[in-house]
Amino acid sequence: MRAGDDRFVVKIEVFAAQDPAEITEEDLDQDHMEAVSQLLRDMEDADGGDVEPASRRLRYDLCPECRRRFLRDPLSKDTAQKFDFSEN
């Protein structure tokens, strides 16, 4: 790799957090197959346009300057607050 060809990879994974739950006797007695069947029916009925995926993986290739900006403000909080709207 030549000088100036440096690039950096940012990988982001977003997923629903789940706290570990204690399994109770009631949990063991439930018919989970019926619940799964209902979920599958609901998914088939949905048109898919409004449904967000449960998880998503993102990958970005950054140049050295973009890497510095990303590391300074990974969620772009500072950038979002700098908009200057006119009085129109």
OpenMM code with the backbone's topology and positions (N, CA, C; nanometers):
from openmm import Vec3, app, unit

residues = "MET ARG ALA GLY ASP ASP ARG PHE VAL VAL LYS ILE GLU VAL PHE ALA ALA GLN ASP PRO ALA GLU ILE THR GLU GLU ASP LEU ASP GLN ASP HIS MET GLU ALA VAL SER GLN LEU LEU ARG ASP MET GLU ASP ALA ASP GLY GLY ASP VAL GLU PRO ALA SER ARG ARG LEU ARG TYR ASP LEU CYS PRO GLU CYS ARG ARG ARG PHE LEU ARG ASP PRO LEU SER LYS ASP THR ALA GLN LYS PHE ASP PHE SER GLU ASN".split()
positions = [
    Vec3(0.0848, -0.1178, 0.0000),
    Vec3(0.0000, 0.0000, 0.0000),
    Vec3(0.0890, 0.1236, 0.0000),
    Vec3(0.0643, 0.2132, -0.0891),
    Vec3(0.1413, 0.3364, -0.0989),
    Vec3(0.0930, 0.4378, 0.0037),
    Vec3(0.1825, 0.5292, 0.0401),
    Vec3(0.1435, 0.6395, 0.1285),
    Vec3(0.0341, 0.7191, 0.0585),
    Vec3(-0.0646, 0.7584, 0.1318),
    Vec3(-0.1764, 0.8319, 0.0731),
    Vec3(-0.2910, 0.7419, 0.0322),
    Vec3(-0.2655, 0.6101, 0.0277),
    Vec3(-0.3708, 0.5150, -0.0062),
    Vec3(-0.4364, 0.4578, 0.1188),
    Vec3(-0.4031, 0.5131, 0.2347),
    Vec3(-0.4581, 0.4608, 0.3596),
    Vec3(-0.6096, 0.4733, 0.3593),
    Vec3(-0.6725, 0.3701, 0.4084),
    Vec3(-0.8166, 0.3758, 0.4292),
    Vec3(-0.8474, 0.2990, 0.5562),
    Vec3(-0.9602, 0.3301, 0.6140),
    Vec3(-0.9989, 0.2723, 0.7418),
    Vec3(-1.1406, 0.2197, 0.7303),
    Vec3(-1.1661, 0.1060, 0.7923),
    Vec3(-1.2976, 0.0434, 0.7863),
    Vec3(-1.3671, 0.0623, 0.9202),
    Vec3(-1.4901, 0.1123, 0.9133),
    Vec3(-1.5760, 0.1236, 1.0315),
    Vec3(-1.6891, 0.0242, 1.0124),
    Vec3(-1.7061, -0.0632, 1.1099),
    Vec3(-1.8165, -0.1593, 1.1076),
    Vec3(-1.9075, -0.1287, 1.2253),
    Vec3(-2.0371, -0.1205, 1.1970),
    Vec3(-2.1355, -0.0910, 1.3003),
    Vec3(-2.2431, -0.1991, 1.2936),
    Vec3(-2.2770, -0.2530, 1.4072),
    Vec3(-2.3854, -0.3511, 1.4143),
    Vec3(-2.4892, -0.2995, 1.5126),
    Vec3(-2.6130, -0.2908, 1.4683),
    Vec3(-2.7222, -0.2422, 1.5509),
    Vec3(-2.8200, -0.3567, 1.5703),
    Vec3(-2.8503, -0.3878, 1.6960),
    Vec3(-2.9434, -0.4970, 1.7239),
    Vec3(-3.0140, -0.4702, 1.8549),
    Vec3(-3.1272, -0.5357, 1.8711),
    Vec3(-3.2075, -0.5186, 1.9920),
    Vec3(-3.1346, -0.5806, 2.1106),
    Vec3(-3.1268, -0.5059, 2.2178),
    Vec3(-3.0641, -0.5565, 2.3400),
    Vec3(-3.1640, -0.6422, 2.4144),
    Vec3(-3.1147, -0.7511, 2.4664),
    Vec3(-3.2013, -0.8391, 2.5438),
    Vec3(-3.1337, -0.8691, 2.6762),
    Vec3(-3.2056, -0.8418, 2.7809),
    Vec3(-3.1545, -0.8748, 2.9133),
    Vec3(-3.1839, -1.0212, 2.9405),
    Vec3(-3.0868, -1.0916, 2.9964),
    Vec3(-3.1135, -1.2317, 3.0283),
    Vec3(-3.2262, -1.2416, 3.1302),
    Vec3(-3.3195, -1.3282, 3.1024),
    Vec3(-3.4335, -1.3458, 3.1918),
    Vec3(-3.4233, -1.4818, 3.2596),
    Vec3(-3.4775, -1.4870, 3.3760),
    Vec3(-3.4814, -1.6142, 3.4476),
    Vec3(-3.5995, -1.6945, 3.3962),
    Vec3(-3.5773, -1.8209, 3.3660),
    Vec3(-3.6835, -1.9079, 3.3170),
    Vec3(-3.7641, -1.9577, 3.4359),
    Vec3(-3.8950, -1.9422, 3.4223),
    Vec3(-3.9844, -1.9849, 3.5300),
    Vec3(-4.0618, -2.1089, 3.4854),
    Vec3(-4.1313, -2.1704, 3.5795),
    Vec3(-4.2162, -2.2860, 3.5482),
    Vec3(-4.3243, -2.2468, 3.4479),
    Vec3(-4.3762, -2.1247, 3.4604),
    Vec3(-4.4792, -2.0761, 3.3680),
    Vec3(-4.4251, -2.0704, 3.2251),
    Vec3(-4.2992, -2.0269, 3.2099),
    Vec3(-4.2379, -2.0225, 3.0775),
    Vec3(-4.2311, -2.1617, 3.0158),
    Vec3(-4.1980, -2.2599, 3.0971),
    Vec3(-4.1851, -2.3964, 3.0480),
    Vec3(-4.3201, -2.4563, 3.0116),
    Vec3(-4.4250, -2.4100, 3.0750),
    Vec3(-4.5589, -2.4634, 3.0499),
    Vec3(-4.6257, -2.4017, 2.9268),
    Vec3(-4.5768, -2.2874, 2.8796),
    Vec3(-4.6399, -2.2184, 2.7667),
    Vec3(-4.6175, -2.2934, 2.6365),
    Vec3(-4.7133, -2.2783, 2.5440),
    Vec3(-4.7027, -2.3378, 2.4106),
    Vec3(-4.6322, -2.2369, 2.3190),
    Vec3(-4.5027, -2.2476, 2.3100),
    Vec3(-4.4241, -2.1526, 2.2302),
    Vec3(-4.4426, -2.1731, 2.0805),
    Vec3(-4.4778, -2.2930, 2.0389),
    Vec3(-4.5003, -2.3179, 1.8968),
    Vec3(-4.6186, -2.2355, 1.8452),
    Vec3(-4.7213, -2.2191, 1.9248),
    Vec3(-4.8353, -2.1362, 1.8835),
    Vec3(-4.7918, -1.9902, 1.8699),
    Vec3(-4.7096, -1.9430, 1.9617),
    Vec3(-4.6607, -1.8049, 1.9550),
    Vec3(-4.5764, -1.7839, 1.8299),
    Vec3(-4.4915, -1.8794, 1.7962),
    Vec3(-4.4090, -1.8698, 1.6752),
    Vec3(-4.4976, -1.8718, 1.5511),
    Vec3(-4.5973, -1.9575, 1.5500),
    Vec3(-4.6901, -1.9631, 1.4366),
    Vec3(-4.7607, -1.8296, 1.4174),
    Vec3(-4.8019, -1.7673, 1.5265),
    Vec3(-4.8688, -1.6379, 1.5179),
    Vec3(-4.7742, -1.5311, 1.4637),
    Vec3(-4.6508, -1.5319, 1.5088),
    Vec3(-4.5520, -1.4368, 1.4570),
    Vec3(-4.5330, -1.4542, 1.3066),
    Vec3(-4.5229, -1.5775, 1.2613),
    Vec3(-4.5070, -1.6038, 1.1184),
    Vec3(-4.6286, -1.5560, 1.0389),
    Vec3(-4.7483, -1.5786, 1.0915),
    Vec3(-4.8695, -1.5296, 1.0245),
    Vec3(-4.8695, -1.3768, 1.0173),
    Vec3(-4.8304, -1.3130, 1.1262),
    Vec3(-4.8254, -1.1665, 1.1281),
    Vec3(-4.7253, -1.1136, 1.0266),
    Vec3(-4.6113, -1.1807, 1.0150),
    Vec3(-4.5093, -1.1373, 0.9192),
    Vec3(-4.5582, -1.1537, 0.7757),
    Vec3(-4.6315, -1.2601, 0.7489),
    Vec3(-4.6856, -1.2809, 0.6150),
    Vec3(-4.7899, -1.1760, 0.5812),
    Vec3(-4.8676, -1.1350, 0.6809),
    Vec3(-4.9726, -1.0354, 0.6585),
    Vec3(-4.9158, -0.8954, 0.6376),
    Vec3(-4.8001, -0.8679, 0.6957),
    Vec3(-4.7394, -0.7353, 0.6818),
    Vec3(-4.6900, -0.7184, 0.5391),
    Vec3(-4.7038, -0.5971, 0.4858),
    Vec3(-4.6577, -0.5730, 0.3489),
    Vec3(-4.5071, -0.5577, 0.3404),
    Vec3(-4.4402, -0.5464, 0.4542),
    Vec3(-4.2941, -0.5380, 0.4554),
    Vec3(-4.2408, -0.3971, 0.4403),
    Vec3(-4.3227, -0.3012, 0.4012),
    Vec3(-4.2748, -0.1650, 0.3816),
    Vec3(-4.2418, -0.0924, 0.5105),
    Vec3(-4.3168, -0.1193, 0.6160),
    Vec3(-4.2977, -0.0468, 0.7418),
    Vec3(-4.2112, -0.1227, 0.8413),
    Vec3(-4.1742, -0.2444, 0.8093),
    Vec3(-4.1052, -0.3289, 0.9060),
    Vec3(-3.9551, -0.3024, 0.9014),
    Vec3(-3.9012, -0.2620, 1.0140),
    Vec3(-3.7567, -0.2432, 1.0263),
    Vec3(-3.6936, -0.3778, 1.0592),
    Vec3(-3.5788, -0.4069, 1.0025),
    Vec3(-3.5127, -0.5317, 1.0393),
    Vec3(-3.4701, -0.5288, 1.1859),
    Vec3(-3.4688, -0.6466, 1.2491),
    Vec3(-3.4326, -0.6551, 1.3907),
    Vec3(-3.2863, -0.6188, 1.4124),
    Vec3(-3.2038, -0.6432, 1.3124),
    Vec3(-3.0629, -0.6056, 1.3241),
    Vec3(-3.0138, -0.5557, 1.1895),
    Vec3(-2.9044, -0.4831, 1.1946),
    Vec3(-2.8486, -0.4284, 1.0711),
    Vec3(-2.6992, -0.4117, 1.0886),
    Vec3(-2.6250, -0.4475, 0.9868),
    Vec3(-2.4800, -0.4301, 0.9871),
    Vec3(-2.4433, -0.3277, 0.8812),
    Vec3(-2.3599, -0.2340, 0.9198),
    Vec3(-2.3159, -0.1286, 0.8294),
    Vec3(-2.1633, -0.1321, 0.8195),
    Vec3(-2.1112, -0.0977, 0.7024),
    Vec3(-1.9664, -0.0939, 0.6834),
    Vec3(-1.9346, 0.0292, 0.5995),
    Vec3(-1.8360, 0.1051, 0.6449),
    Vec3(-1.7934, 0.2256, 0.5750),
    Vec3(-1.6427, 0.2232, 0.5583),
    Vec3(-1.5952, 0.2603, 0.4410),
    Vec3(-1.4520, 0.2793, 0.4173),
    Vec3(-1.4251, 0.4285, 0.4259),
    Vec3(-1.3303, 0.4657, 0.5109),
    Vec3(-1.3020, 0.6073, 0.5348),
    Vec3(-1.1600, 0.6427, 0.4954),
    Vec3(-1.1442, 0.7608, 0.4424),
    Vec3(-1.0106, 0.8147, 0.4190),
    Vec3(-0.9568, 0.8634, 0.5542),
    Vec3(-0.8278, 0.8967, 0.5629),
    Vec3(-0.7719, 0.9395, 0.6919),
    Vec3(-0.8432, 1.0608, 0.7531),
    Vec3(-0.8804, 1.1590, 0.6723),
    Vec3(-0.9485, 1.2770, 0.7259),
    Vec3(-1.0878, 1.2417, 0.7781),
    Vec3(-1.1606, 1.1593, 0.7040),
    Vec3(-1.2935, 1.1175, 0.7493),
    Vec3(-1.2832, 1.0335, 0.8757),
    Vec3(-1.1794, 0.9538, 0.8868),
    Vec3(-1.1560, 0.8739, 1.0080),
    Vec3(-1.1389, 0.9656, 1.1289),
    Vec3(-1.0585, 1.0709, 1.1121),
    Vec3(-1.0374, 1.1656, 1.2225),
    Vec3(-1.1693, 1.2316, 1.2634),
    Vec3(-1.2473, 1.2743, 1.1643),
    Vec3(-1.3764, 1.3378, 1.1955),
    Vec3(-1.4711, 1.2396, 1.2625),
    Vec3(-1.4737, 1.1151, 1.2153),
    Vec3(-1.5604, 1.0142, 1.2749),
    Vec3(-1.5212, 0.9880, 1.4199),
    Vec3(-1.3928, 0.9727, 1.4461),
    Vec3(-1.3479, 0.9441, 1.5823),
    Vec3(-1.3729, 1.0617, 1.6769),
    Vec3(-1.3687, 1.1837, 1.6241),
    Vec3(-1.3985, 1.3013, 1.7063),
    Vec3(-1.5455, 1.3092, 1.7438),
    Vec3(-1.6327, 1.2684, 1.6517),
    Vec3(-1.7772, 1.2832, 1.6716),
    Vec3(-1.8507, 1.1686, 1.6013),
    Vec3(-1.8449, 1.0466, 1.6565),
    Vec3(-1.8988, 0.9292, 1.5867),
    Vec3(-2.0479, 0.9359, 1.5555),
    Vec3(-2.1264, 1.0069, 1.6345),
    Vec3(-2.2709, 1.0150, 1.6109),
    Vec3(-2.3123, 1.1452, 1.5431),
    Vec3(-2.2158, 1.2239, 1.5010),
    Vec3(-2.2392, 1.3519, 1.4317),
    Vec3(-2.3255, 1.4468, 1.5120),
    Vec3(-2.3128, 1.4437, 1.6421),
    Vec3(-2.3910, 1.5347, 1.7269),
    Vec3(-2.3516, 1.6794, 1.7035),
    Vec3(-2.2223, 1.7057, 1.6926),
    Vec3(-2.1772, 1.8435, 1.6713),
    Vec3(-2.2209, 1.8958, 1.5357),
    Vec3(-2.2124, 1.8132, 1.4339),
    Vec3(-2.2498, 1.8539, 1.2990),
    Vec3(-2.3979, 1.8869, 1.2913),
    Vec3(-2.4823, 1.8072, 1.3554),
    Vec3(-2.6266, 1.8293, 1.3497),
    Vec3(-2.6667, 1.9603, 1.4149),
    Vec3(-2.5922, 2.0074, 1.5116),
    Vec3(-2.6259, 2.1307, 1.5817),
    Vec3(-2.5735, 2.2557, 1.5129),
    Vec3(-2.4958, 2.2435, 1.4071),
    Vec3(-2.4336, 2.3584, 1.3411),
    Vec3(-2.5158, 2.4146, 1.2261),
    Vec3(-2.6354, 2.3606, 1.1989),
    Vec3(-2.7161, 2.4152, 1.0896),
    Vec3(-2.7593, 2.5567, 1.1236),
    Vec3(-2.7502, 2.6429, 1.0259),
    Vec3(-2.7907, 2.7810, 1.0437),
    Vec3(-2.9008, 2.8097, 0.9423),
    Vec3(-3.0253, 2.8054, 0.9873),
    Vec3(-3.1380, 2.8275, 0.8981),
    Vec3(-3.1654, 2.9765, 0.8835),
    Vec3(-3.2069, 3.0142, 0.7633),
    Vec3(-3.2378, 3.1553, 0.7392),
    Vec3(-3.3717, 3.1899, 0.8015),
    Vec3(-3.4032, 3.3187, 0.8049),
    Vec3(-3.5262, 3.3695, 0.8648),
    Vec3(-3.6432, 3.3684, 0.7662),
    Vec3(-3.6266, 3.3124, 0.6483),
    Vec3(-3.7320, 3.3147, 0.5443),
    Vec3(-3.8546, 3.2466, 0.5883),
] * unit.nanometer
topology = app.Topology()
chain = topology.addChain("A")
for resn in residues:
    res = topology.addResidue(resn, chain)
    for name in ("N", "CA", "C"):
        topology.addAtom(name, app.Element.getBySymbol(name[0]), res)
